[in-house]
Amino acid sequence: MDYQLLFSAFTALPAHMPWSRQRQLHECLRGAIRNATLARGTRLPASRTLALELGVSRNTVLYAYDQLATEGFVLSDRRGTVVASLGAVALPDRLAVPLRTGLSRRTQGLSALPGSDMSVAFAPGVPSLGDFPVTLWRRLLDRAWRSLKPAQLNYADPAGELPLRTAIADHLRVARGALVESGQVFITDGTQSSLDLCARAFADPGDKVWMENPGYQGALAAFRAAQLKPVGIVVDAEGLAPVASDWLRHRPKLIYVTPSHQYPVGTVLSLARRMALIAQARNAAALIIEDDYDSEFRHEGPPLSCMQGLAPDAPVLYLGTFSKTMFPALRIGFMVVPAALVAPLAALLARSAPRGRTADQLALAEFMQRGHFSLHLRRMRRLYRQRRDALVAALEQHLGDVADVYGGSAGMHLALRLRDASTDDVRLSTRLLGLGIVAPALSLHAVGTRIQPWRGFLLGYAQVPVEAMEKLVKMLAAVVHNAS
Ligand SMILES: Cc1ncc(COP(=O)(O)O)c(C=O)c1O
């Protein structure tokens, strides 16, 4: 055996490593066996000899040999210690071999929105994080933890904590016109996990799911991962606009809509279309997924009720999230399911989805029940309206000649549609990213190829102070005008 090699590997280990000498020697030997420097059948030196050679105690060597024997890297016989066979070929160093597997085929090809810093202008979907009442939240969390009994550290109710489900149902009845009892509310880890659950629980691989075109890529990812077949349905000024042949040729199992503030272009699904969709979904035995992600922030006109509340037992899975109303890292969302689906869903979750984070849920329940939630919403609504007004004014002034604003009546973002449909908005979006501005290209939200994709940008304004708006829009306008 080449002691020199082992000696240099052993002494080359960084001094700051918090490992004992025994552990270091074990690691060196294990690495040498794994990458076949020490081949199968090689007899390791006697412990005393190796100890002398390396200048360590004999116990250190004995420990390392023992550990290797326990893990199956060496065998001990009467004559000493021999390197065992690793079964198949020895594994070369990890870095040397490229991994030959990756994401599943069904998740590939999703158009990636540019990975970027979500804390800058105009990253859509992120609330004004600095305005969240963290001190109050910390106090409620602390109180929730102090109230927990040991039994509440166990796996929790898969549907979520009852006080939170009750607080959500109370809020939805008043604020969103929902027809809901607390038993119909299921707590999830946010809308993305609600979408995964809907796709898994209420559809089978190969089933068709309708999506708005353009539409939300997070939903598309969830549906693809569940091996559903997305069908893009055109969105017009009244929202999702299916034609008769869609119902015949692309009969859906699930219909995903964002009726209160279409994502990304912001249209509101008209009442007539809502009623028709509910009736036709009933006929087709389909379920509508109503993603009500940011409708708490309505800036113009009276508040709109949700679709779920339009008819008793509407075939609607209503999805809500606290990512916009509280903060995204909270990772708490919820689903409201028709009464007939409560028991089957609860049974499915009991088998497959243990729930926890009880203290977070209880703190959130108290935040809602004590009125902090409504107060925070009121404050944010006022703030976002000011920011939206400033953004719309700046866009009209600096880009009004080449683009139109859509979807500013609610939420935390709007769509800026460029009139020149040949503009390469992806290239412009990349250029803006280089200037520190996040403005996802609208064309990347296309679902299918049935219509010309919208060209332009999605602009989130919730995090952008009024004073900063003009300067940022001027930068945006310079990039757009330069290109045309
Ligand atoms: C259309 C839509 N739905 C839902 C969400 C929120 O998802 P989550 O609750 O997983 O944060 C977003 C976030 O940007 C969204 O844009």
The ligand as an ORCA input file, in Angstrom:
! r2SCAN-3c Opt
* xyz 0 1
  C     -51.906     33.280    -10.021
  C     -51.238     32.967     -8.727
  N     -51.770     32.072     -7.904
  C     -51.205     31.809     -6.716
  C     -50.044     32.415     -6.300
  C     -49.504     32.197     -4.914
  O     -49.041     30.974     -4.691
  P     -48.500     30.532     -3.281
  O     -49.612     30.505     -2.294
  O     -47.995     29.155     -3.592
  O     -47.412     31.479     -2.859
  C     -49.414     33.309     -7.140
  C     -48.127     33.912     -6.745
  O     -47.519     34.675     -7.399
  C     -50.043     33.607     -8.367
  O     -49.488     34.517     -9.188
*
